[in-house]
Amino acid sequence: MTCTTGTVCPHCGWPDGGEPFQVLSRHATATGRTEWTRCGCGSLQVRVVDGCGLRVVSRSRPPSGSAPAQSGTANR
């Protein structure tokens, strides 16, 4: 997994703040919560939600055989 500071998934172009993901687990922290989610393209993501908002701090590649990354914005 790699750290990310972008605002869209580098694999499918979907906005990180969008809703095409499945929440796999949610854990309370001292400053907010950590969520393990799956993007619509299948990429596993670790999201931190706190007073600064939501940010994806780590993500994997989509599973093998999934659709290739799209350039620009998502066409979903």
N, C-alpha and C positions, 0 to 999 in steps of 0.2 A: 504494500500500500504506500501511497505517496501523499505528502502534505499538499494542500491546495489553498490558494488564496483567490481563485477565480470565482465568478458568480454564475457560471454555467458548467454543466458536466462536459468534460473534454471529449467524451466518447460519443455522446448523442446530441449535445448542445442544449439540453433542457435546463431551464433556470434552476439554480440550487434552491431558491425559495418556492418553486412550483410544487405541485402535489402529485406527480406521477410516481410516488414511491410507496413502499410498504414499510411500516415501522416494525422492525424485528424485535427490538427491546428498548426500554426507556429506563434510565437510572438517574435518581436525584443526586445532585452534588451540592457542595456548600454554597455555590454561586448560581446554581440553576439546574440544568440536567444535561445528560449525554444521551444521544439516541443513535442506535445502530439501525440504518435504513437500507433499502434497496431501491435504486433509481429505476425508472421505467426500462432502461436498457440492460439492467441486470447488475450494474456496478454496485458493490457494497460500499456504503458510506458511513463515516462516523461524524455525527453532527453535534455541535455544542450550542446549547440555547441558554443564554444568560442575559444580564443587563445590557450587553452590547448587541444583542440580537441573535440571529441564527447564522452559523457558519459551518461549512464542511471542512473538517480539519484533516481528514484522511479518506482516501477512496481507492478501490481496486479497479482493475480492468473488468469489463463485462466478461461473462463466461465465453469460452471458445464457441465459435459458430454463430455468435450473435451478429446483428447488423453492424456494418462498419460505421465509424464516426462520420457525422455530417458536418460540413463546414457552414459557418454562419449560424443563423438561428434555427431552432428546431421546427420541423414541419409537421407537428402532431396536432 
